[in-house]
Amino acid sequence: MGAGIIGIGRYLPERVVTNFDLEKMMDTSDEWIRTRTGIEERRIAPDDIDTSDMAYFAAAKALESANISAADIDLILVATVTPDRPFPSVACMLQERLGATKAAALDISAACAGFIYGMVTAKQFIDNGAYRYILVVGVEKLSKIVNWNDRNTAVLFGDGAGAVVMAPVSEGRGILSFELGADGTGGKHLYQDEYVMMNGREVFKFAVRQMGESCINVLEKAGLSKQDVDFLIPHQANIRIVEAARQRLELPEDKMSTTVRKYGNTSAASIPISIVEELEAGKIKDDDLIIMVGFGGGLTWGAIALRWGR
Ligand SMILES: CC(C)(COP(=O)(O)OP(=O)(O)OC[C@H]1O[C@@H](n2cnc3c(N)ncnc32)[C@H](O)[C@@H]1OP(=O)(O)O)[C@@H](O)C(=O)NCCC(=O)NCCS
């Protein structure tokens, strides 16, 4: 048996903020944002919808799609750097709201690589037989920690949530290999003080190098090659960064998710949001080899090679 994804769900706030809207708020332009980042618009949550609300909306859909009830869940892992408050964790708030009474619950802090860290953590409990159903959520309300007067960062981010239910799946399906990594010496390049602070050029260089390396590493660990990859879901930070990963894998354009155009960088939420988008678009089918790869503040990174299907 492998550990794979048996249910998915996502939530995106209704309010769309376009680059033209941002032009009215700060000294920027649609042309600058599109050419430097690929982003055209992003979703911003209203004041009365916090991180745990978005997590709940996405998680409820994932449970429905997995056809299990909240009482079946053994563990809830929520990847986020924008919890409602330092504690209780978003995972505990979600446990109460779902009524997942038997589930253990904790948040994972690995910034934009958090969802990959969450899936890899879930895999360990499934592989060793301790737990059967694990809810993994990536959720961020970045709009509350972005300085709306800082054009260097404000144009990049968006709000949203994605969730998956992980469980044992058929032999040969699920997570085939993974890589996790961290380099605390790079923490100074991307962090939160009061607001998100970023050295864009340093993060860019790190991301381009690490995304490509990690994709190749998980393929090698799984005994597979670039030619075997059916679809790439990179963390949606910036179109130029994800393009570099695509070129490293020599994949055609239509074999990679580029939801960053519509949703901006939603940090830990971007990979699960993209999974839902691409499944609904019919881009992912049973037995496809999917590579997911992320990087973020910490610095952190992670990648997974996954054979889709239950
Ligand atoms: C942030 C980023 C898009 C900037 O792109 P870039 O190509 O490095 O930008 P450049 O160096 O060409 O341009 C910087 C200039 O644009 C200006 N600028 C920055 N943001 C701007 C904006 N929103 N609108 C207009 N001008 C802007 C800067 O003030 C700077 O001007 P200066 O040269 O007069 O000082 C890029 O570095 C990046 O994507 N980095 C990674 C960020 C990331 O992914 N973070 C999240 C990781 S999870």
PDBQT file of the ligand as one rigid body, heavy atoms in Angstrom, charges set to zero:
ROOT
HETATM    1  C1  LIG A 401      10.106  40.626  -6.426  1.00  0.00    +0.000 C 
HETATM    2  C2  LIG A 401      10.495  40.397  -7.872  1.00  0.00    +0.000 C 
HETATM    3  C3  LIG A 401       9.259  40.149  -8.706  1.00  0.00    +0.000 C 
HETATM    4  C4  LIG A 401      11.208  41.621  -8.397  1.00  0.00    +0.000 C 
HETATM    5  O1  LIG A 401      11.575  41.390  -9.723  1.00  0.00    +0.000 OA
HETATM    6  P1  LIG A 401      12.986  41.857 -10.247  1.00  0.00    +0.000 P 
HETATM    7  O2  LIG A 401      13.079  41.428 -11.657  1.00  0.00    +0.000 OA
HETATM    8  O3  LIG A 401      14.012  41.372  -9.274  1.00  0.00    +0.000 OA
HETATM    9  O4  LIG A 401      12.842  43.390 -10.160  1.00  0.00    +0.000 OA
HETATM   10  P2  LIG A 401      13.918  44.391 -10.681  1.00  0.00    +0.000 P 
HETATM   11  O5  LIG A 401      15.135  44.227  -9.855  1.00  0.00    +0.000 OA
HETATM   12  O6  LIG A 401      14.054  44.267 -12.144  1.00  0.00    +0.000 OA
HETATM   13  O7  LIG A 401      13.202  45.755 -10.375  1.00  0.00    +0.000 OA
HETATM   14  C5  LIG A 401      13.234  46.249  -9.116  1.00  0.00    +0.000 C 
HETATM   15  C6  LIG A 401      12.748  47.675  -9.291  1.00  0.00    +0.000 C 
HETATM   16  O8  LIG A 401      11.342  47.618  -9.471  1.00  0.00    +0.000 OA
HETATM   17  C7  LIG A 401      10.734  48.403  -8.463  1.00  0.00    +0.000 C 
HETATM   18  N1  LIG A 401       9.504  47.754  -8.037  1.00  0.00    +0.000 N 
HETATM   19  C8  LIG A 401       9.362  46.808  -7.099  1.00  0.00    +0.000 A 
HETATM   20  N2  LIG A 401       8.082  46.481  -6.974  1.00  0.00    +0.000 NA
HETATM   21  C9  LIG A 401       7.398  47.187  -7.885  1.00  0.00    +0.000 A 
HETATM   22  C10 LIG A 401       6.041  47.271  -8.236  1.00  0.00    +0.000 A 
HETATM   23  N3  LIG A 401       5.101  46.521  -7.626  1.00  0.00    +0.000 N 
HETATM   24  N4  LIG A 401       5.679  48.117  -9.219  1.00  0.00    +0.000 NA
HETATM   25  C11 LIG A 401       6.589  48.862  -9.843  1.00  0.00    +0.000 A 
HETATM   26  N5  LIG A 401       7.906  48.851  -9.533  1.00  0.00    +0.000 NA
HETATM   27  C12 LIG A 401       8.296  48.013  -8.570  1.00  0.00    +0.000 A 
HETATM   28  C13 LIG A 401      11.737  48.464  -7.349  1.00  0.00    +0.000 C 
HETATM   29  O9  LIG A 401      11.515  49.596  -6.556  1.00  0.00    +0.000 OA
HETATM   30  C14 LIG A 401      13.024  48.516  -8.084  1.00  0.00    +0.000 C 
HETATM   31  O10 LIG A 401      13.234  49.838  -8.520  1.00  0.00    +0.000 OA
HETATM   32  P3  LIG A 401      14.714  50.476  -8.535  1.00  0.00    +0.000 P 
HETATM   33  O11 LIG A 401      15.496  49.646  -9.472  1.00  0.00    +0.000 OA
HETATM   34  O12 LIG A 401      14.441  51.859  -9.018  1.00  0.00    +0.000 OA
HETATM   35  O13 LIG A 401      15.176  50.397  -7.127  1.00  0.00    +0.000 OA
HETATM   36  C15 LIG A 401      11.454  39.171  -7.978  1.00  0.00    +0.000 C 
HETATM   37  O14 LIG A 401      12.668  39.484  -7.362  1.00  0.00    +0.000 OA
HETATM   38  C16 LIG A 401      10.891  37.950  -7.365  1.00  0.00    +0.000 C 
HETATM   39  O15 LIG A 401       9.925  37.375  -7.842  1.00  0.00    +0.000 OA
HETATM   40  N6  LIG A 401      11.494  37.414  -6.282  1.00  0.00    +0.000 N 
HETATM   41  C17 LIG A 401      10.987  36.265  -5.596  1.00  0.00    +0.000 C 
HETATM   42  C18 LIG A 401       9.875  36.681  -4.691  1.00  0.00    +0.000 C 
HETATM   43  C19 LIG A 401       9.072  35.519  -4.163  1.00  0.00    +0.000 C 
HETATM   44  O16 LIG A 401       8.738  34.614  -4.879  1.00  0.00    +0.000 OA
HETATM   45  N7  LIG A 401       8.749  35.569  -2.878  1.00  0.00    +0.000 N 
HETATM   46  C20 LIG A 401       7.922  34.630  -2.237  1.00  0.00    +0.000 C 
HETATM   47  C21 LIG A 401       8.642  33.352  -2.004  1.00  0.00    +0.000 C 
HETATM   48  S1  LIG A 401       7.606  32.116  -1.361  1.00  0.00    +0.000 SA
ENDROOT
TORSDOF 0
